[in-house]
Amino acid sequence: MSSITNSNIKKFKIMSTNTSKIAVIGLGHIGKVVATNLIKGNRPVIVASRKIQDARSFAQQAGKLATALEVSDAIKEADIVVLAVAFGTIKELLSSRGSEFKGKIIVDPSNPIAPDGNGGFKKIVGEKESAGEIIAGLLPAGAKLVKALGTLSAGSLSAAAWKKPDAAVLFYASDDAGVSGKIEELITDSGFDPVHVGGIDQSIRIEVFGDLHEFGALGKVVTLAEVGAKV
């Protein structure tokens, strides 16, 4: 098990200086919260959905920092693409639109789970497999993958954002150290403290049932001060 590093933690800012353009693809529970949290952090966001009218409706309600585009246009315009859709849909997008992601940073918040028929959930991949590693194997040339924004439920992702002075933590995993600055600023601009857990091979830890997930051994939202005691 790799050790957690808390690299370059940033304080909350009134206005981001990062010029990376962010697109949130998918406006389900997670996508809406991710976009809303970023807008609260004064971060412009491109939003897209299978139905352009859904994106336009969200943008109209969210205000001037939200721009609605068709999916292809959103991917083209963005530097960072948050695929806030189901695990299976991410695989479909990478298969059908792979060339469009060249040069992009792809953020994957998905969890490979489905209802178990008994009121709970079960994994739909192998017990020791992770969505992050599977998606990494499908990544088009020139794209970089970050596993992030999926360690909390949509409800907690909304309720725990922008809690001062003790910010909640969002964990992330990536094989590419060159993207860390942009991802940590994205997470900070979402109202959380970013903590890097290692490479994509650590994704299983921050997916459902993992030891660093709200619905795993961690069991709750944690602050930076609590991370060391939990791991």
C-alpha positions as CSV (number, residue, x, y, z in Angstrom):
1,M,0.0,0.0,0.0
2,S,1.5,3.3,-1.0
3,S,1.8,6.2,1.4
4,I,-0.3,9.3,1.0
5,T,1.4,12.6,0.3
6,N,-0.2,16.0,0.8
7,S,1.6,17.9,-1.9
8,N,1.2,21.6,-2.6
9,I,-2.0,22.1,-0.6
10,K,-3.5,25.4,-1.5
11,K,-5.7,27.8,0.5
12,F,-9.1,28.8,-0.7
13,K,-9.0,31.6,-3.2
14,I,-11.5,34.3,-4.2
15,M,-10.6,34.0,-7.9
16,S,-8.6,31.2,-9.6
17,T,-5.5,32.2,-11.7
18,N,-5.5,28.9,-13.5
19,T,-6.3,29.2,-17.2
20,S,-7.1,25.6,-17.8
21,K,-10.6,25.2,-19.2
22,I,-12.8,22.6,-17.5
23,A,-15.7,20.7,-19.1
24,V,-18.1,18.5,-17.1
25,I,-19.6,15.9,-19.3
26,G,-22.8,14.5,-17.8
27,L,-25.2,16.3,-15.6
28,G,-26.5,13.6,-13.3
29,H,-26.1,13.9,-9.5
30,I,-22.2,14.0,-9.5
31,G,-21.9,16.2,-12.6
32,K,-24.2,18.9,-11.3
33,V,-22.5,19.0,-7.9
34,V,-19.0,19.2,-9.5
35,A,-20.0,22.0,-11.8
36,T,-21.8,23.9,-9.0
37,N,-18.9,23.6,-6.6
38,L,-16.5,25.0,-9.2
39,I,-18.8,27.8,-10.0
40,K,-18.9,28.7,-6.3
41,G,-15.1,28.9,-6.5
42,N,-15.4,31.4,-9.3
43,R,-14.2,28.9,-11.8
44,P,-15.8,29.0,-15.3
45,V,-17.2,25.6,-16.4
46,I,-18.3,24.2,-19.7
47,V,-21.2,21.7,-19.2
48,A,-22.5,19.1,-21.7
49,S,-25.0,16.3,-21.7
50,R,-26.4,13.9,-24.2
51,K,-29.4,16.3,-24.5
52,I,-28.1,19.8,-25.1
53,Q,-31.2,21.3,-23.6
54,D,-30.3,19.8,-20.2
55,A,-27.0,21.5,-20.4
56,R,-28.6,24.8,-21.5
57,S,-31.1,24.6,-18.6
58,F,-28.4,24.0,-16.1
59,A,-26.2,26.8,-17.5
60,Q,-29.1,29.2,-17.4
61,Q,-29.7,28.4,-13.7
62,A,-26.0,28.4,-12.8
63,G,-25.2,31.8,-14.1
64,K,-22.6,33.5,-16.3
65,L,-19.7,31.2,-15.3
66,A,-21.4,28.1,-16.9
67,T,-21.4,27.6,-20.7
68,A,-23.5,24.9,-22.3
69,L,-22.0,23.1,-25.4
70,E,-22.6,19.9,-27.3
71,V,-20.4,17.0,-26.0
72,S,-17.9,17.1,-28.9
73,D,-17.6,20.9,-28.7
74,A,-17.1,20.7,-24.9
75,I,-14.3,18.1,-25.2
76,K,-12.7,20.2,-28.0
77,E,-12.7,23.4,-25.9
78,A,-11.6,22.0,-22.6
79,D,-8.1,21.2,-21.2
80,I,-9.6,19.1,-18.4
81,V,-12.6,16.9,-19.1
82,V,-14.5,15.5,-16.1
83,L,-16.4,12.5,-17.3
84,A,-19.2,12.6,-14.7
85,V,-21.0,9.6,-16.2
86,A,-21.3,5.9,-15.4
87,F,-18.3,3.6,-15.7
88,G,-19.8,1.9,-18.7
89,T,-20.5,5.2,-20.4
90,I,-16.9,6.3,-20.0
91,K,-15.8,3.2,-21.8
92,E,-18.2,3.9,-24.6
93,L,-17.0,7.5,-24.9
94,L,-13.4,6.5,-25.1
95,S,-14.2,3.9,-27.7
96,S,-16.4,6.1,-29.9
97,R,-14.6,9.5,-29.4
98,G,-11.1,8.4,-28.5
99,S,-9.4,10.8,-31.0
100,E,-11.2,13.8,-29.5
101,F,-9.4,13.3,-26.1
102,K,-5.9,13.6,-27.5
103,G,-3.9,16.0,-25.3
104,K,-6.7,16.2,-22.7
105,I,-6.6,15.6,-19.0
106,I,-9.4,13.2,-18.3
107,V,-10.9,13.1,-14.8
108,D,-12.7,9.9,-13.9
109,P,-15.0,10.0,-10.8
110,S,-16.8,6.7,-11.7
111,N,-17.4,3.8,-9.4
112,P,-17.8,0.3,-11.0
113,I,-20.9,-0.7,-9.1
114,A,-24.5,-1.7,-9.6
115,P,-27.5,-2.5,-7.4
116,D,-27.2,-6.0,-5.8
117,G,-30.9,-6.6,-5.6
118,N,-30.9,-6.4,-1.8
119,G,-30.9,-2.7,-1.3
120,G,-27.1,-2.4,-1.6
121,F,-24.5,-2.3,-4.3
122,K,-22.0,-4.7,-5.7
123,K,-18.9,-4.4,-7.9
124,I,-19.3,-5.1,-11.6
125,V,-15.6,-5.7,-12.1
126,G,-13.2,-8.1,-10.4
127,E,-12.8,-7.9,-6.7
128,K,-9.2,-6.6,-7.1
129,E,-9.9,-4.5,-10.2
130,S,-10.6,-0.8,-10.3
131,A,-12.4,1.4,-12.7
132,G,-9.3,3.6,-12.9
133,E,-7.0,0.9,-14.1
134,I,-9.5,-0.4,-16.6
135,I,-10.1,3.1,-18.0
136,A,-6.4,3.7,-18.1
137,G,-6.1,0.7,-20.4
138,L,-8.6,2.3,-22.8
139,L,-7.0,5.7,-22.8
140,P,-6.3,7.2,-26.3
141,A,-2.7,8.2,-27.1
142,G,-1.9,11.6,-25.8
143,A,-4.5,11.7,-23.0
144,K,-3.7,11.7,-19.3
145,L,-6.0,10.1,-16.7
146,V,-6.7,11.3,-13.2
147,K,-9.0,9.4,-10.8
148,A,-10.7,12.0,-8.7
149,L,-14.0,13.6,-7.5
150,G,-15.6,10.2,-6.8
151,T,-14.6,9.5,-3.1
152,L,-17.8,11.0,-1.8
153,S,-21.4,10.6,-2.5
154,A,-23.1,13.4,-4.4
155,G,-24.8,14.5,-1.2
156,S,-21.6,14.7,0.7
157,L,-19.7,16.3,-2.2
158,S,-22.3,19.1,-2.0
159,A,-22.6,19.4,1.7
160,A,-18.9,19.2,2.6
161,A,-17.7,21.7,0.0
162,W,-16.4,25.1,1.2
163,K,-16.3,24.3,4.9
164,K,-13.9,26.8,6.5
165,P,-11.5,26.7,8.2
166,D,-11.3,22.9,8.2
167,A,-11.8,21.8,4.6
168,A,-12.8,18.3,3.7
169,V,-10.4,16.2,1.7
170,L,-10.8,14.8,-1.8
171,F,-8.3,12.2,-2.8
172,Y,-6.9,11.7,-6.3
173,A,-4.6,9.3,-8.1
174,S,-2.5,9.9,-11.3
175,D,0.5,8.4,-12.9
176,D,1.6,11.8,-14.3
177,A,3.1,14.3,-11.9
178,G,2.9,17.0,-14.5
179,V,-0.9,17.3,-14.0
180,S,-0.9,17.5,-10.3
181,G,-0.8,21.3,-10.1
182,K,-3.9,21.6,-12.4
183,I,-5.8,18.9,-10.6
184,E,-5.0,20.2,-7.1
185,E,-6.2,23.7,-8.2
186,L,-9.4,22.1,-9.6
187,I,-10.0,20.3,-6.3
188,T,-9.2,23.5,-4.3
189,D,-11.5,25.5,-6.5
190,S,-14.2,23.0,-5.7
191,G,-13.9,23.8,-2.0
192,F,-11.8,20.8,-0.8
193,D,-8.2,20.0,0.2
194,P,-6.5,17.8,-2.4
195,V,-4.5,14.7,-1.3
196,H,-2.5,12.6,-3.8
197,V,-2.6,8.9,-3.0
198,G,-0.3,7.7,-5.7
199,G,-0.6,6.3,-9.2
200,I,-3.6,4.9,-11.0
201,D,-2.7,1.5,-9.5
202,Q,-4.1,3.0,-6.2
203,S,-7.5,3.8,-7.7
204,I,-9.1,0.9,-5.9
205,R,-8.5,2.7,-2.6
206,I,-10.6,5.7,-3.6
207,E,-13.5,3.9,-5.3
208,V,-16.5,2.5,-3.5
209,F,-15.5,-0.2,-0.9
210,G,-11.9,1.1,-0.9
211,D,-10.2,2.1,2.3
212,L,-10.2,5.8,1.4
213,H,-13.8,6.0,0.2
214,E,-16.8,7.4,2.2
215,F,-18.6,4.0,1.5
216,G,-15.5,1.9,2.4
217,A,-13.2,1.6,5.4
218,L,-13.0,5.4,5.7
219,G,-16.7,5.6,6.4
220,K,-17.1,9.4,6.5
221,V,-15.9,12.7,5.2
222,V,-12.5,13.6,6.6
223,T,-10.3,16.7,7.0
224,L,-6.6,17.0,6.3
225,A,-5.9,16.7,10.0
226,E,-7.7,13.3,10.1
227,V,-6.1,11.8,7.1
228,G,-2.9,10.6,8.9
229,A,-4.9,8.9,11.7
230,K,-7.0,7.0,9.1
231,V,-4.2,5.7,6.9
